[in-house]
Amino acid sequence: MLSETLALALSEPPRSFRTEISGTHKQTKMALKSDRPFDLVMLDIRMPGMFGLKSINEIIEAAAPTPVVLLSGNADKTMVLSAVENGARGLIPKTLSIKSVMSVVDLVISGQIFLPAEEYNHSDNVGREGELNLSQREVGVLQLTSEGLTNKEIASAFGSNEAVVKAQMRYICRKLVARNRAHAVSIGRKFNIIE
């Protein structure tokens, strides 16, 4: 019933998406192998045939480069964060109102990651040294970002190119579970990863 309600809401203006509902993990993989392009995959992690992170990762891989956002009423936090590290675009709780879900869909399609703040505060995720497994290079990129440098300027500072810096920023945002660059900088300062 929830999937049908979401499909109806997504098909109405201003979004007017065409939707397809899959009832099992296998059906979802088959749909993703078709020639039909998708803008977003909303993956119910409790649908028949889903077996934890392995199944989630299979869908992320099959959907690429289409973003995959998880959908669940009660998801294991560690599994969700691992899925985000592997490319998922976050988690939509089934308890959200339809209006809120539509806002999250817009956010995810725009390239952002969404995790419910009340359940995924960052204090549980940060290591003792205040670093979420950021490499020295990633810390450097985040520091220069906090100083207001553009991707092009950061690339120049590291003798790299802009595409590499953009990719590094995506990884940094995933590791910090940040919505965007500014949010990553805020998290970095909060936990003394950067000055």
Order of alpha helices (4+ residues) and beta strands (2+ residues): alpha-alpha-beta-alpha-beta-alpha-beta-alpha-alpha-alpha-alpha-alpha
